[in-house]
Amino acid sequence: MDKDLKVRLDFNYMMEDFIGEHGIKHQQVNEILHKIEHAQKNMEVKRKEGKMDFRDLPYNQDEVVEEILKFAGENKGKIDNFVLIGIGGQALGPVAIQQALNHLFYNELSKEQRNGLPRFYVLDNVDPQRIVELLDIIDIEKTMLNVSSKSGSTAESLSQYMILEKMLQDKVGEEKLKDLLVFTTDKEKGNLIKIAKEKGYKTFIMQEGVGGRFSELTPAGLLPAAMCGINIKEMLAGAAMMDEMCKTQDIFENPAYMYAILHYIAMTGGKNMSVMMPYADSLKYMADWYAQMWAESIGKKFNFMGEVVNVGQTPVKALGTTDQHSQLQIYEEGPFDKVVVFLGVDEYKKTINIPKVHQDIDSIAFLGGYTQNELIKTEQMATEYAIMKAGKMSMTITLPKICEHTIGQLIYLYEVATAFMGELMEVDAFNQPGVENMKNAMYAMFDKPGYEEKRAELMSRPEKMDKYMI
C-alpha cells in the first residue's frame, strides 16, 4: 500500500466533542453495533455470492483492460472527437473522471497539445439543442460514437444513437461506419448487443452484476478514460488499495464503513441532506456523480421486508470556494438538517503566486506574497471551522494529490460506502424502481408494444383544473 497516496477521512467535526448537542456521541455508534455487524456480514456474504460484483472490478479485468488500451492506441490520431452517448452512471462517471484527470480545458487544447488524442463530448440529455449544436462544432466524419447502455434499451441514448448513426451512414457509408461506432453494453440483453452482432460493431461488455451507477470501473468508464489518455490501470490499482482498507472489520479503520455509519446516524437524527463540496475545480463533477450514486441507491419506498419506509438522504452539489458565496449561508445559519462533506487536496496540480501589488490598499495587500494554493486551502479550513462553530456536522475526505490512483480510491470508497449504507438502512442499494416507473410511463405514451395497460392508466389520469393555473 502506497501510504503517500492514501485517501484520508477526517470525521472530527461530526462528533459531539467538537460541535456540541447536534454532534454524534461515541455511544451512538456502540448502540447500533448489532446493526453494523449484521451489515458487515451481509456485505461479505453478498460479495461471495456474486451480488456485489463491482467489488471484484479491480482484480478481474486484465484482459478487457488490455483490449481497451489496444483499441485506444489503434485509434489515436485517426479521429478528432470521441462522443459518449449515455445517461446516468454511464455519463456522470466518465465526465467526472475527465474533469478530474485531464486538463480543465482539454477540448480547447490543440490536437498537438492533446498528443493526438480526440476531444471528448457527452450526449446525456435529449434536449434537441444539445445534439444540433454539438454538430455545429464537430466534423461527424471524424468522430467516433460510443453508445453506452447496460440495458441496451435506454430510450434517451438510443434516440441519439439512431440520429447520429443515420447521419454518419449517409456521410461515410456502411463499411466505414464500423470504424466509427463502438458499443458498451450487456453481453446478451437489450437492443445494442443485437445491433452490434448484426452490423459487426465493436463492443465492450459490461459485467453482468454491475449496474450503471457502479460502472465507472467497467468498460463504461474505462474506455472513455483510455481514449483520452487517462491511465486506467492506475485507477484500478487505486480501487484495489481502497478495497484492502474496506475489508477490515474495524470500523474505525474502514473509511467507507465509517462514512456510511456516520451518515446513517445523522440521517436517523434528522440530517436529511448530504452536501458534497469539493475544493478543486477538477473534482467539481465528482459531486454530480455522487449525487446519483447516493440518491438512486438509498432513496427507497420499500425495505428488504417489503414494508413502506420512504427513506433516503438527499444529496446536494456544491463547490468551494464558489459556493461559499451562494450556499454557505444556509449551511452555517440554516436548519440542522445537513451533513457537509468537504473534498480537499494536499497538493494541487498547479501553483500560482499572488503578486505583491496594490500595497496601498490594506484590504487586498495582505494577499500579496501568498499563493492561490494557500488561499484555497485556507478558505476550506475557514469554512470547516465556521460550520463547526455553528454546531453543524461536517467531515473531510482528503486526496494527497489528484491522480488516477487517488481517484480510483475515491470512486471505490463511495461505492462501498453506498452499498454499506443500503445494508444499514435495510434497503436495496442496487435497484431503482422509481426510475423504472418513469421509463414505463414514457414507453406507454410512445405506444411501445407491451405497455398498453400503462397507457390506459395514464390516459385516465385526472384532468388538471383551471383554478390551479395562473
PEKA-V59096 format. One record per run of one state. SS is the DSSP state (hx for helix, st for strand, lp for the rest). FROM is the first residue (numbers start at 1). LEN is the number of residues. If there is no record, write none. Layout:
((SS	FROM	LEN) (SS	FROM	LEN))
This chain:
((lp	1	2) (hx	3	3) (lp	6	2) (st	8	3) (lp	11	1) (hx	12	3) (st	15	1) (hx	16	7) (lp	23	1) (st	24	1) (lp	25	1) (hx	26	6) (lp	32	1) (hx	33	16) (lp	49	4) (hx	53	4) (lp	57	5) (hx	62	14) (lp	76	5) (st	81	5) (lp	86	3) (hx	89	13) (lp	102	4) (hx	106	3) (lp	109	10) (st	119	5) (lp	124	4) (hx	128	10) (lp	138	2) (hx	140	3) (st	143	6) (lp	149	6) (hx	155	18) (lp	173	1) (hx	174	4) (lp	178	3) (st	181	5) (lp	186	5) (hx	191	9) (lp	200	2) (st	202	4) (lp	206	6) (hx	212	3) (lp	215	4) (hx	219	9) (lp	228	4) (hx	232	15) (lp	247	8) (hx	255	14) (lp	269	4) (st	273	6) (lp	279	2) (hx	281	18) (lp	299	1) (st	300	3) (lp	303	5) (st	308	4) (lp	312	2) (st	314	6) (lp	320	2) (hx	322	4) (lp	326	2) (hx	328	6) (lp	334	4) (st	338	10) (lp	348	5) (st	353	1) (lp	354	8) (hx	362	4) (lp	366	5) (st	371	1) (hx	372	18) (lp	390	3) (st	393	9) (lp	402	2) (hx	404	22) (lp	426	7) (hx	433	13) (lp	446	6) (hx	452	8) (lp	460	6) (hx	466	3) (lp	469	2))
